[in-house]
Amino acid sequence: MNSQSVALSIWPYGIILSGLTFFRVSGFSVTFAVLVTAILIAYLFFTQKLRLVYLLFALTSTLYVFAYLPFAGDEVEFLKSFLLIAVLLLMVVGSGSLDISHEGLIERLVELYLVLSSVVAVFIILQALVLNLLDSFVLQNPFGPFSPLGPGGEVYMPTSYAPIKRPNGIFGEPSVAAWSMSYATAVALCAPVLLRRKKTWAVVLCALATLSTFALSGIINLLVIFSIHFAVTLRGKVLIRLAMLLIVCALTGYVLLSTNLSDRLANFNTEGSSIYYRLVAPSRLLADSLPEYPFGHPVGQTDYIESKDYMVNWEMGSTTNIDNSFLMVSYYFGVPGVLLSAVMAGYLALLMLKRRPESILFAALLLAMAETGGLWGPTMILLTGYTIVTLRFMRLREKHQVPPLPS
């Protein structure tokens, strides 16, 4: 293996094992993802010819964020957030500039990611079975003292008296496990283009793991991902494809009705629910903020958020989280952030209209972003960079006239 292969091969490990925590300093977790991010960015910047369009985007964004420093009440928090955003932008530049002409190397990255995801998927499924059938917590938090922190800044542990105990695998909480596994499902669905062969086993395992988390976000993700997949591949055998879509919808409906997920969906506007703090409350915050601050706020500053009672999550002891990356970007960047989110949504719509297989993977990334406020956290930085490389590779394969996804 050459140096490039060795350096890039840690990328899938960084995404899957992102929660492995070495130690914590002043509230910041130094995780495996942090280490991998640092190595990858250093490698990409010292070995690749950086593309001008990505450099201009990164430079413009950096200047826009830094211009708010004089207005920051807490300069330390501002600089912490600014540093994380800068790292995200560096990853965008590096992954957008990576030479993807070595097709065998990119294929190995995809293959390795699917193998690791499938192993974790099996563990999540087993964890769900042991939790709910044996009422045992023996498989919970396999990293022990190195486990990632979940809601409330504590290691996640299912409630012992809950009618359905939700597994989190090796992640911080079940919802993170859900969007991680649904993203892996999307990668597996794109395998006919990425690897020129199907990965049905990975699709099945990762989809089942997503369902096993009993996370509402996971159900929604699978519905969207499979719907886009069927739309893209609907070139023949229409009745069979429609029947498959109906089966997916029926299974989803069964899971919703047989668990408390249907109640959570019905009470999405109720304070205390996860969907409330991911969508409803941040949307109200944005509606209040944009007329007053059309160009956003200094990053890391939470005084305006704390002034809104509807943002207080009493159960988790949080008052400042915006658990939706698009709404968070729109809040801190103002109108430019709203336009950036709209451009990303428009690009997805364009890919879908053109029935391009990239739409499956891009939709999975956008769904993950919409379900976390950690856009410039190490995990999302790695996932964003990995997606950029994978989407570029899929486009390259299409230019080489690779047959479309099999119908």
Secondary structure as the mmCIF struct_conf table of DSSP 4:
data_model
#
loop_
_struct_conf.conf_type_id
_struct_conf.id
_struct_conf.beg_label_comp_id
_struct_conf.beg_label_asym_id
_struct_conf.beg_label_seq_id
_struct_conf.end_label_comp_id
_struct_conf.end_label_asym_id
_struct_conf.end_label_seq_id
HELX_RH_AL_P HELX_RH_AL_P1 SER A 3 ILE A 16
TURN_TY1_P TURN_TY1_P1 LEU A 17 GLY A 19
STRN STRN1 THR A 21 VAL A 25
TURN_TY1_P TURN_TY1_P2 SER A 26 GLY A 27
STRN STRN2 PHE A 28 THR A 31
HELX_RH_AL_P HELX_RH_AL_P2 PHE A 32 THR A 47
BEND BEND1 GLN A 48 GLN A 48
HELX_RH_AL_P HELX_RH_AL_P3 LEU A 52 PHE A 66
TURN_TY1_P TURN_TY1_P3 ALA A 67 TYR A 68
HELX_RH_3T_P HELX_RH_3T_P1 LEU A 69 PHE A 71
BEND BEND2 GLY A 73 GLY A 73
HELX_RH_AL_P HELX_RH_AL_P4 GLU A 75 SER A 97
HELX_RH_AL_P HELX_RH_AL_P5 GLU A 103 LEU A 133
BEND BEND3 LEU A 134 LEU A 134
TURN_TY1_P TURN_TY1_P4 VAL A 138 LEU A 139
BEND BEND4 GLN A 140 GLN A 140
TURN_TY1_P TURN_TY1_P5 PRO A 142 PHE A 143
HELX_RH_3T_P HELX_RH_3T_P2 GLY A 144 PHE A 146
HELX_LH_PP_P HELX_LH_PP_P1 SER A 147 LEU A 149
HELX_RH_3T_P HELX_RH_3T_P3 PRO A 151 GLY A 153
BEND BEND5 GLU A 154 GLU A 154
TURN_TY1_P TURN_TY1_P6 SER A 160 TYR A 161
BEND BEND6 PRO A 163 ILE A 164
HELX_LH_PP_P HELX_LH_PP_P2 LYS A 165 PRO A 167
TURN_TY1_P TURN_TY1_P7 GLY A 169 ILE A 170
BEND BEND7 PHE A 171 GLU A 173
HELX_RH_AL_P HELX_RH_AL_P6 PRO A 174 LEU A 189
TURN_TY1_P TURN_TY1_P8 CYS A 190 CYS A 190
HELX_RH_AL_P HELX_RH_AL_P7 ALA A 191 LEU A 194
TURN_TY1_P TURN_TY1_P9 LEU A 195 LEU A 195
BEND BEND8 ARG A 196 ARG A 197
HELX_RH_AL_P HELX_RH_AL_P8 THR A 200 SER A 212
TURN_TY1_P TURN_TY1_P10 THR A 213 PHE A 214
HELX_RH_AL_P HELX_RH_AL_P9 LEU A 216 THR A 233
BEND BEND9 ARG A 235 GLY A 236
HELX_RH_AL_P HELX_RH_AL_P10 VAL A 238 SER A 258
BEND BEND10 THR A 259 THR A 259
TURN_TY1_P TURN_TY1_P11 ASN A 260 ASN A 260
HELX_RH_AL_P HELX_RH_AL_P11 LEU A 261 ALA A 266
TURN_TY1_P TURN_TY1_P12 ASN A 267 ASN A 269
BEND BEND11 THR A 270 THR A 270
TURN_TY1_P TURN_TY1_P13 GLU A 271 GLY A 272
BEND BEND12 SER A 273 SER A 273
HELX_RH_AL_P HELX_RH_AL_P12 SER A 274 ILE A 275
HELX_RH_PI_P HELX_RH_PI_P1 TYR A 276 VAL A 280
HELX_RH_AL_P HELX_RH_AL_P13 ALA A 281 GLU A 292
TURN_TY1_P TURN_TY1_P14 PRO A 294 PHE A 295
TURN_TY1_P TURN_TY1_P15 VAL A 299 GLY A 300
HELX_RH_AL_P HELX_RH_AL_P14 ASP A 303 GLU A 306
TURN_TY1_P TURN_TY1_P16 SER A 307 SER A 307
HELX_RH_3T_P HELX_RH_3T_P4 ASP A 309 MET A 311
STRN STRN3 ASN A 313 ASN A 313
TURN_TY1_P TURN_TY1_P17 TRP A 314 GLY A 317
STRN STRN4 SER A 318 SER A 318
BEND BEND13 THR A 319 THR A 320
HELX_RH_AL_P HELX_RH_AL_P15 SER A 325 PHE A 333
HELX_RH_AL_P HELX_RH_AL_P16 VAL A 335 LEU A 353
TURN_TY1_P TURN_TY1_P18 LYS A 354 ARG A 355
TURN_TY1_P TURN_TY1_P19 PRO A 357 PRO A 357
HELX_RH_AL_P HELX_RH_AL_P17 GLU A 358 ALA A 370
TURN_TY1_P TURN_TY1_P20 GLU A 371 GLU A 371
BEND BEND14 GLY A 373 GLY A 373
TURN_TY1_P TURN_TY1_P21 LEU A 375 TRP A 376
BEND BEND15 GLY A 377 GLY A 377
HELX_RH_AL_P HELX_RH_AL_P18 PRO A 378 LYS A 399
TURN_TY1_P TURN_TY1_P22 HIS A 400 GLN A 401
HELX_LH_PP_P HELX_LH_PP_P3 VAL A 402 PRO A 406
#
